[in-house]
Amino acid sequence: MKVISKEFDVPIKDLKGPRRTADIALARQICMYIFREELGYKLEKIASLLNRKDHTTVIHAIDKVD
């Protein structure tokens, strides 16, 4: 999360927060993608790390980035 935060100039609190501006949403989606594809985290774990409601949000983000 630190790398994504620095690269996209989005604070970690915004990655975990409820705001959905385009720049924050893109950074958050890429973060979810990396957690899943590169680190192999489970969907529920990713949702929990980023304070999302459930795993379907993560699935959508991964599909969008893919």
C-alpha positions as CSV (number, residue, x, y, z in Angstrom):
1,M,0.0,0.0,0.0
2,K,2.9,2.3,0.7
3,V,4.2,2.0,-2.8
4,I,0.8,2.6,-4.4
5,S,0.2,5.5,-2.1
6,K,3.5,7.1,-3.1
7,E,3.2,6.3,-6.8
8,F,-0.3,7.7,-7.2
9,D,0.2,10.5,-4.6
10,V,-2.8,9.2,-2.6
11,P,-2.6,8.9,1.2
12,I,-3.1,5.4,2.6
13,K,-6.0,6.7,4.6
14,D,-7.7,7.6,1.4
15,L,-7.0,4.1,-0.1
16,K,-8.8,2.7,2.9
17,G,-11.5,5.4,3.1
18,P,-14.9,5.8,1.5
19,R,-14.0,8.6,-1.0
20,R,-14.4,7.5,-4.7
21,T,-12.8,10.2,-6.7
22,A,-11.3,8.9,-10.0
23,D,-7.7,9.2,-8.8
24,I,-8.4,7.4,-5.5
25,A,-10.6,4.7,-7.0
26,L,-7.9,3.9,-9.7
27,A,-5.1,3.7,-7.0
28,R,-7.4,1.5,-4.8
29,Q,-8.3,-0.8,-7.8
30,I,-4.6,-1.3,-8.7
31,C,-3.8,-2.0,-5.1
32,M,-6.5,-4.7,-5.0
33,Y,-5.2,-6.2,-8.3
34,I,-1.6,-6.4,-6.9
35,F,-2.8,-7.9,-3.7
36,R,-4.6,-10.6,-5.6
37,E,-2.4,-11.3,-8.6
38,E,1.1,-10.7,-7.2
39,L,0.6,-11.6,-3.6
40,G,-2.2,-14.2,-3.8
41,Y,-4.3,-12.7,-1.0
42,K,-7.9,-14.1,-0.7
43,L,-10.7,-11.8,-1.8
44,E,-12.1,-11.4,1.6
45,K,-8.7,-10.4,3.1
46,I,-8.2,-7.8,0.4
47,A,-11.6,-6.3,1.1
48,S,-10.8,-6.3,4.8
49,L,-7.4,-4.6,4.3
50,L,-9.0,-1.8,2.3
51,N,-12.2,-1.4,4.4
52,R,-14.5,-2.6,1.6
53,K,-17.9,-4.2,2.3
54,D,-17.3,-7.5,0.6
55,H,-15.3,-9.5,-1.9
56,T,-17.5,-8.5,-4.9
57,T,-15.9,-5.0,-4.8
58,V,-12.5,-6.6,-5.1
59,I,-13.6,-8.9,-8.0
60,H,-14.9,-5.8,-9.9
61,A,-11.6,-3.9,-9.3
62,I,-9.5,-6.9,-10.5
63,D,-11.6,-7.3,-13.7
64,K,-11.4,-3.6,-14.4
65,V,-7.6,-3.4,-14.1
66,D,-7.2,-6.7,-16.0
